């Protein structure tokens, strides 16, 4: 049985959807069965054919419900893929994430969205800081390592080339750039926390094209 995340498109195989999406961090309510989605799309296609004349005169009549339109609209947003890291009380962890963006340039501030159930969230709250490693288009294995399992159960850094930045947070070596940030504000958004961080240090480690979620899905 296959389940698809309606936010980022991640496919999960199993009897039930995962508690959280390993890529974008949303909870299980955001997963739909692929078989049901296929039937729904086919029904929508048939409805569109039946109403072709109306669709030509009124493009807004797509056969989708208001909720489905929201999902489709959100899916059109472009995402990058990053490894967010944190350290607290002698523990290190990291996770794959696609919510990471610059808010201001003076000072440079970055926002990240992290699921409250994730171990990385716990460490960021405890330490008040986080690291960002920007993946290049060869970062597929890093997405799988840091995105498909919990750091509570395994050392994700084992066998990975990484180093500790000035803030004490672990950063990956084989990436485009790294940044370290101190949390200055945070906002509760329900399932996630949006952390706003002031960037305190950065590295340019290699040249290349950044990994996007669309590219990851296409080439994995």
C-alpha positions as CSV (number, residue, x, y, z in Angstrom):
1,X,0.0,0.0,0.0
2,X,1.3,3.4,-0.9
3,X,0.6,6.8,0.7
4,X,1.4,10.2,-0.7
5,X,2.1,13.4,1.2
6,X,-0.2,16.0,-0.3
7,X,2.2,18.8,0.8
8,X,5.5,17.7,-0.7
9,X,4.7,14.5,-2.7
10,X,6.8,12.0,-0.7
11,X,5.6,8.4,-1.2
12,X,5.4,6.1,1.8
13,X,4.9,2.3,1.5
14,X,3.1,0.5,4.4
15,X,-0.2,-0.5,5.8
16,X,-0.6,3.0,7.4
17,X,0.8,6.5,6.6
18,X,3.8,7.6,8.7
19,X,3.2,9.7,11.8
20,X,5.2,12.5,10.2
21,X,6.5,13.1,6.7
22,X,10.3,12.5,6.7
23,X,10.8,15.2,4.2
24,X,8.5,18.1,5.0
25,X,7.5,17.1,8.6
26,X,3.7,17.3,8.3
27,X,1.6,14.8,10.2
28,X,-0.3,11.7,9.0
29,X,-3.5,13.6,8.3
30,X,-1.7,15.1,5.2
31,X,-1.3,11.6,3.5
32,X,-3.7,10.1,1.0
33,X,-3.7,6.6,-0.4
34,X,-2.3,6.6,-3.9
35,X,-5.0,4.2,-5.1
36,X,-7.8,6.5,-3.8
37,X,-6.0,9.5,-5.3
38,X,-5.8,7.8,-8.7
39,X,-9.5,7.0,-8.6
40,X,-10.3,10.5,-7.5
41,X,-8.2,12.0,-10.3
42,X,-9.9,9.7,-12.8
43,X,-13.3,10.8,-11.6
44,X,-12.3,14.4,-11.8
45,X,-11.0,13.7,-15.4
46,X,-14.3,12.2,-16.4
47,X,-16.2,15.1,-14.8
48,X,-14.0,17.5,-16.7
49,X,-14.8,15.7,-20.0
50,X,-18.5,15.8,-19.3
51,X,-18.3,19.5,-18.5
52,X,-15.8,20.4,-21.3
53,X,-18.1,23.1,-22.7
54,X,-18.5,24.8,-19.4
55,X,-14.8,24.6,-18.7
56,X,-14.1,26.4,-21.9
57,X,-16.3,29.3,-21.0
58,X,-15.4,29.3,-17.3
59,X,-11.8,28.1,-16.7
60,X,-12.3,28.3,-12.9
61,X,-14.7,25.3,-13.1
62,X,-12.0,22.6,-12.6
63,X,-14.2,20.0,-10.9
64,X,-12.1,20.3,-7.7
65,X,-13.4,21.1,-4.3
66,X,-12.2,24.2,-2.5
67,X,-10.0,22.0,-0.3
68,X,-8.5,20.2,-3.3
69,X,-7.8,23.5,-5.0
70,X,-5.8,24.6,-1.9
71,X,-3.8,21.4,-2.0
72,X,-3.0,21.8,-5.7
73,X,-2.0,25.4,-5.2
74,X,0.4,24.6,-2.4
75,X,1.9,21.8,-4.5
76,X,3.0,24.4,-7.0
77,X,5.3,26.1,-4.5
78,X,8.9,25.4,-5.1
79,X,11.0,23.9,-2.2
80,X,14.6,23.4,-1.6
81,X,16.0,20.5,0.5
82,X,18.2,21.2,3.5
83,X,19.7,19.3,6.5
84,X,18.8,21.2,9.7
85,X,21.1,20.3,12.7
86,X,21.1,20.9,16.4
87,X,23.0,20.1,19.5
88,X,22.1,20.1,23.2
89,X,23.3,18.4,26.4
90,X,26.0,16.4,24.5
91,X,23.5,15.1,21.9
92,X,23.6,15.9,18.1
93,X,20.9,15.4,15.6
94,X,19.8,16.5,12.1
95,X,16.8,16.1,9.8
96,X,15.9,16.8,6.2
97,X,13.6,19.8,5.8
98,X,12.2,21.9,3.0
99,X,11.1,25.0,5.0
100,X,14.1,27.3,5.1
101,X,14.2,30.8,3.8
102,X,15.8,34.2,4.4
103,X,13.6,36.8,6.1
104,X,16.0,39.9,6.4
105,X,19.4,40.9,5.1
106,X,20.4,43.3,7.8
107,X,20.9,41.5,10.0
108,X,20.8,38.2,8.0
109,X,17.9,36.2,9.5
110,X,16.7,32.8,8.4
111,X,13.4,31.0,9.2
112,X,12.9,27.3,9.5
113,X,9.8,25.2,10.1
114,X,10.3,22.1,12.3
115,X,7.7,19.5,13.3
116,X,7.2,19.5,17.1
117,X,7.5,15.6,17.2
118,X,11.0,15.6,15.7
119,X,14.1,15.2,17.9
120,X,15.7,18.1,16.2
121,X,12.9,20.4,17.4
122,X,13.6,19.3,21.0
123,X,17.3,20.1,20.7
124,X,16.7,23.5,19.1
125,X,14.3,24.4,21.9
126,X,16.9,23.4,24.5
127,X,19.9,25.1,22.9
128,X,18.4,28.1,21.1
129,X,20.5,27.5,18.0
130,X,20.5,25.5,14.8
131,X,22.6,24.7,11.7
132,X,21.7,24.6,8.1
133,X,23.5,22.6,5.4
134,X,22.4,23.4,1.9
135,X,22.5,20.3,-0.3
136,X,23.7,20.2,-3.9
137,X,22.1,17.9,-6.5
138,X,24.2,15.0,-5.4
139,X,22.7,15.0,-1.9
140,X,20.2,12.2,-2.3
141,X,21.8,9.8,0.2
142,X,22.0,12.6,2.8
143,X,18.2,13.3,2.4
144,X,17.6,9.6,2.9
145,X,19.9,9.3,5.9
146,X,18.6,12.4,7.7
147,X,15.0,12.2,6.5
148,X,13.8,8.6,6.8
149,X,14.4,7.8,10.4
150,X,14.5,9.4,13.9
151,X,17.7,10.5,15.6
152,X,16.3,9.1,18.8
153,X,16.9,5.6,17.4
154,X,20.2,6.1,15.5
155,X,23.3,8.2,15.2
156,X,22.7,9.9,11.8
157,X,26.2,11.3,11.7
158,X,27.9,7.9,11.9
159,X,30.0,7.5,8.8
160,X,29.2,10.9,7.5
161,X,31.8,13.6,6.8
162,X,30.9,16.4,9.2
163,X,32.4,19.0,11.4
164,X,31.4,21.1,14.4
165,X,30.9,24.8,13.8
166,X,31.8,27.7,16.1
167,X,28.3,27.4,17.8
168,X,28.9,23.8,18.6
169,X,26.4,22.5,16.0
170,X,27.4,19.7,13.6
171,X,27.5,20.7,9.9
172,X,27.9,18.5,6.9
173,X,31.1,18.7,4.8
174,X,29.9,17.7,1.3
175,X,27.4,20.4,0.8
176,X,27.2,23.8,-1.0
177,X,27.1,26.0,2.1
178,X,26.5,25.9,5.8
179,X,25.1,28.4,8.2
180,X,24.7,28.7,12.0
181,X,22.0,30.7,13.7
182,X,20.8,31.8,17.1
183,X,17.0,31.7,17.7
184,X,15.7,35.2,18.2
185,X,11.9,34.4,17.9
186,X,9.7,31.4,17.5
187,X,6.0,31.0,16.5
188,X,3.7,28.1,17.3
189,X,2.0,27.1,14.1
190,X,0.2,24.0,15.4
191,X,2.1,20.9,14.3
192,X,5.2,22.9,13.7
193,X,7.3,25.7,15.2
194,X,8.6,28.4,13.0
195,X,12.1,29.4,14.3
196,X,13.6,32.7,13.3
197,X,17.3,32.7,13.7
198,X,20.1,35.4,13.3
199,X,22.9,33.9,11.2
200,X,26.2,34.0,13.2
201,X,28.5,32.1,10.9
202,X,28.6,30.6,7.4
203,X,30.8,28.6,5.0
204,X,31.0,28.2,1.3
205,X,32.1,24.7,0.8
206,X,31.6,23.9,-2.9
207,X,30.1,25.1,-6.2
208,X,27.1,23.6,-7.8
209,X,23.3,23.7,-8.1
210,X,21.2,23.5,-5.0
211,X,18.9,20.5,-4.5
212,X,15.2,21.1,-4.9
213,X,12.5,18.7,-3.8
214,X,11.2,18.5,-7.4
215,X,14.7,17.5,-8.5
216,X,15.0,14.9,-5.7
217,X,11.7,13.3,-6.6
218,X,12.6,13.2,-10.3
219,X,16.1,11.7,-9.9
220,X,15.8,9.5,-6.8
